[in-house]
Each structure stands twice: as C-alpha cells, then as structure tokens.
Amino acid sequence: MSKGMFRTVSKLHSGYATQEVDEFFDLARRAYEGEATEKLTGREVRATAFDVVRGGYSTGAVDAALDRLEAAFVARTRQEFVAAHGQQAWMVQLADGARTLYGRLTRPDGERFAPAHRGAAGYEPADVDALCRRLVAYFDRGEPLTAQEVRSATFRRRHGAKGYGEAPVDAFFDRAVEVLLGVE
C-alpha cells in the first residue's frame, strides 16, 4: 500500500508512475479550486497519460478517478457557460457537437472509418459499428447511453485493412463522450 493518493500494485505488476499521478491530481485540485494559474478542461483530463512502471498505482483506480475528475470539469464548464449564455445556448452547442458526429454515424456498417494500415493493429468493425448504432439510437430515439459506457467500450483486435484504424475511432468516441457528458 502506498502513502500516496491511490493503492499501489506489487513490484511484480505494472501501474501508473506514482509521482506523475500525484503531481497531476495536485494540479487538477488547484485548478478546480481556482488556485492554479493554468486552467484545466475535461478534454485535457481525458487526454492525460502516465508512464507505466513496476509497482505503480493501480491503473483501474486512477482511471476511475480521472473519469470522475473529467465529469467534474465538464460540469463546471457547463455551469459557467450556462451562467454566461443561458441553458438554451448550451443545448445549441451540444447539438452542434452531436451534428459533427452524425455524418459518420449514418454511414453503412463496415464503412464508418478508414481501414487500419496494412499489418497495423485495428479494431473489429462489427464491434465499433455496434457502438455507433447505440449512439444513433441515443440521438434518434432517446435510448439510454452514458458517457461511461462509451468511454469503457472495448473492441476486439483486427489487423490490417479488415479492421478500422484505431486513432480515428478513438478520436470519434472521445468527441461522443464530450457530448454525452455535456448532457448528463
């Protein structure tokens, strides 16, 4: 067990570098409380990555804390935006974000994303397309879907041109998480 913020894993296992994690969460606390000179956004929290080392912090615990932290920053952004511009302006902004997703969502299964490069790892298109269909159901019919469900989705591996390229898929679902968090 660590004296730091999170539980550490044994020296036989890998986890996040404790000093990096502690420094980031200290910065995030100061930014959230208005004590830091730099601002921090939900997007920046989501993009944060830590080195993986033996005996580091439990990745699951840190990732769960990052998810909560991202939601807190998005909620604060929403509150500040609504106070300055009104709830209707916030909803218009979210609708604009959703529209940027919709073009890709309406493509046929197997054609939503570019294929992975030859020999490169990619995602199984059927898995990605299934999550895309859930997003369509959310937007079109109000079927339940949370940012956490999208964030925690996993896709089977598929190599080369038979799989979707990972980077575009990841970027797309990051934007979807932003929209969903803005509504939640």
C-alpha positions as CSV (number, residue, x, y, z in Angstrom):
1,M,0.0,0.0,0.0
2,S,1.2,3.5,-0.8
3,K,1.2,6.6,1.3
4,G,0.1,8.4,-1.9
5,M,-3.4,9.0,-3.3
6,F,-4.1,5.5,-4.7
7,R,-3.4,1.9,-3.9
8,T,-0.2,0.6,-5.5
9,V,0.3,-2.7,-7.1
10,S,3.0,-5.2,-6.1
11,K,6.5,-4.8,-7.6
12,L,5.7,-7.8,-9.8
13,H,2.9,-5.8,-11.6
14,S,2.8,-2.6,-13.5
15,G,0.9,0.5,-12.6
16,Y,1.0,4.3,-13.2
17,A,4.0,6.2,-12.1
18,T,3.1,7.5,-8.7
19,Q,4.9,10.8,-8.8
20,E,3.3,11.7,-12.2
21,V,-0.2,10.8,-10.9
22,D,0.3,12.7,-7.6
23,E,1.5,15.8,-9.5
24,F,-1.3,15.8,-12.0
25,F,-4.0,15.3,-9.3
26,D,-2.4,18.1,-7.2
27,L,-2.5,20.4,-10.3
28,A,-6.1,19.3,-11.0
29,R,-7.2,20.1,-7.4
30,R,-5.6,23.5,-7.5
31,A,-7.1,24.3,-11.0
32,Y,-10.6,23.2,-9.8
33,E,-10.3,25.3,-6.7
34,G,-9.0,28.3,-8.7
35,E,-5.6,28.3,-7.1
36,A,-3.6,27.4,-10.2
37,T,-2.6,29.8,-12.9
38,E,-3.4,27.3,-15.7
39,K,-6.9,26.2,-16.5
40,L,-7.7,22.6,-17.0
41,T,-10.6,21.2,-19.1
42,G,-12.4,17.9,-19.2
43,R,-10.7,17.2,-22.6
44,E,-7.3,17.8,-21.1
45,V,-8.1,15.4,-18.2
46,R,-9.3,12.8,-20.7
47,A,-6.1,13.2,-22.7
48,T,-3.8,12.8,-19.7
49,A,-1.5,9.8,-19.8
50,F,1.0,8.4,-17.3
51,D,4.1,6.3,-17.6
52,V,3.6,2.6,-16.6
53,V,6.1,1.3,-14.1
54,R,6.5,-1.7,-11.9
55,G,4.8,-1.2,-8.5
56,G,2.9,1.9,-9.6
57,Y,-0.6,3.0,-8.8
58,S,-3.4,0.7,-9.7
59,T,-4.5,1.7,-13.2
60,G,-8.1,0.9,-12.6
61,A,-8.3,3.2,-9.5
62,V,-6.6,6.0,-11.2
63,D,-8.6,5.7,-14.4
64,A,-11.9,5.8,-12.4
65,A,-10.7,8.9,-10.6
66,L,-9.8,10.5,-13.9
67,D,-13.3,9.7,-15.2
68,R,-14.9,11.4,-12.2
69,L,-12.5,14.4,-12.5
70,E,-13.3,14.8,-16.2
71,A,-17.0,14.8,-15.3
72,A,-16.4,17.4,-12.6
73,F,-14.6,19.7,-15.0
74,V,-17.3,19.3,-17.7
75,A,-20.0,20.1,-15.1
76,R,-18.1,23.2,-14.1
77,T,-17.7,24.3,-17.7
78,R,-21.4,23.8,-18.3
79,Q,-22.3,25.7,-15.2
80,E,-20.1,28.7,-16.2
81,F,-21.3,28.6,-19.8
82,V,-25.0,28.5,-18.7
83,A,-24.5,31.3,-16.3
84,A,-22.9,33.5,-19.0
85,H,-25.0,32.5,-22.0
86,G,-28.1,30.5,-20.8
87,Q,-29.2,26.9,-20.9
88,Q,-30.5,27.2,-24.5
89,A,-27.1,28.3,-25.8
90,W,-25.5,25.3,-24.0
91,M,-28.0,23.0,-25.7
92,V,-27.3,24.6,-29.1
93,Q,-23.6,24.0,-28.5
94,L,-24.2,20.3,-27.6
95,A,-26.5,19.9,-30.7
96,D,-23.7,21.3,-32.9
97,G,-21.3,18.8,-31.3
98,A,-23.7,15.9,-31.9
99,R,-24.2,17.0,-35.6
100,T,-20.4,16.7,-36.1
101,L,-20.8,13.0,-35.1
102,Y,-23.9,12.2,-37.1
103,G,-22.4,12.2,-40.6
104,R,-20.1,9.3,-39.7
105,L,-22.9,7.5,-37.7
106,T,-25.1,7.3,-40.8
107,R,-22.5,5.5,-42.9
108,P,-23.1,1.8,-43.5
109,D,-21.6,-0.8,-41.3
110,G,-18.1,-1.6,-42.3
111,E,-17.6,1.8,-43.9
112,R,-17.7,4.2,-41.0
113,F,-13.9,4.6,-40.6
114,A,-10.8,4.2,-42.7
115,P,-9.2,0.8,-42.5
116,A,-6.1,0.2,-40.5
117,H,-2.8,0.3,-42.4
118,R,-1.5,-2.9,-43.7
119,G,-0.1,-5.0,-40.9
120,A,-1.1,-2.5,-38.3
121,A,-3.5,-3.3,-35.4
122,G,-7.0,-2.0,-35.8
123,Y,-10.4,-2.5,-34.2
124,E,-13.0,-5.1,-35.2
125,P,-15.5,-3.2,-37.4
126,A,-18.6,-5.1,-36.1
127,D,-17.8,-4.0,-32.5
128,V,-17.3,-0.4,-33.5
129,D,-20.4,-0.3,-35.7
130,A,-22.5,-1.8,-32.8
131,L,-21.5,1.1,-30.5
132,C,-22.2,3.6,-33.4
133,R,-25.7,2.1,-33.7
134,R,-26.2,2.6,-30.0
135,L,-25.2,6.3,-30.4
136,V,-27.8,6.6,-33.3
137,A,-30.4,5.1,-31.0
138,Y,-29.5,7.5,-28.3
139,F,-29.7,10.6,-30.6
140,D,-32.7,9.5,-32.6
141,R,-34.9,7.7,-30.1
142,G,-33.5,8.7,-26.7
143,E,-32.4,5.2,-25.8
144,P,-30.2,5.1,-22.8
145,L,-26.4,5.5,-23.2
146,T,-23.9,7.1,-20.8
147,A,-20.5,8.6,-21.4
148,Q,-19.1,5.9,-19.1
149,E,-20.5,3.2,-21.4
150,V,-18.8,4.8,-24.4
151,R,-15.6,5.5,-22.5
152,S,-15.3,1.9,-21.2
153,A,-16.2,0.2,-24.5
154,T,-13.7,-2.3,-25.8
155,F,-13.2,-3.6,-29.3
156,R,-11.7,-6.8,-30.4
157,R,-8.4,-6.5,-32.4
158,R,-8.4,-6.8,-36.2
159,H,-5.2,-6.4,-38.2
160,G,-4.7,-4.5,-41.4
161,A,-7.4,-3.4,-43.9
162,K,-10.0,-5.7,-42.3
163,G,-10.0,-3.5,-39.2
164,Y,-10.8,0.1,-38.6
165,G,-7.8,2.3,-37.8
166,E,-7.6,2.9,-34.1
167,A,-6.7,6.6,-34.0
168,P,-9.8,7.9,-35.9
169,V,-12.1,5.6,-33.9
170,D,-10.6,6.8,-30.6
171,A,-10.9,10.4,-31.6
172,F,-14.5,10.0,-32.7
173,F,-15.6,8.3,-29.5
174,D,-13.7,11.0,-27.4
175,R,-15.9,13.6,-29.1
176,A,-19.0,11.4,-28.4
177,V,-18.0,11.3,-24.7
178,E,-17.8,15.1,-24.6
179,V,-21.3,15.4,-26.0
180,L,-22.7,12.8,-23.6
181,L,-21.0,14.4,-20.6
182,G,-22.5,17.7,-21.6
183,V,-26.0,16.3,-21.3
184,E,-25.5,14.2,-18.2
